[in-house]
């Protein structure tokens, strides 16, 4: 008899965990803050805001892009990055719904 396993975690929870993991790195968090301030940046501009090599920053950008938090469009020899506002709205809603049920805090 073949048994089918039911997934223990919903796709929304997997997406949320991937986004939070991406934001859990201080450099990636800094990159997101930079993109929020500047609206959009090319890779070299982002590299200037960190103490890291371009290849390392590119890896961080890849993680953020795979998590759906940023968009990247190729413009000639450079890639221009910006935040994905839909993903951040979704993230805000998910955290807003999850926190009260998970970790209730009484108002003072």
Secondary structure as UniProt FT lines:
FT   HELIX           11..23
FT   HELIX           26..38
FT   STRAND          40..42
FT   HELIX           43..47
FT   TURN            48..49
FT   HELIX           54..66
FT   TURN            67..68
FT   STRAND          70..75
FT   TURN            76..77
FT   STRAND          78..83
FT   HELIX           85..102
//
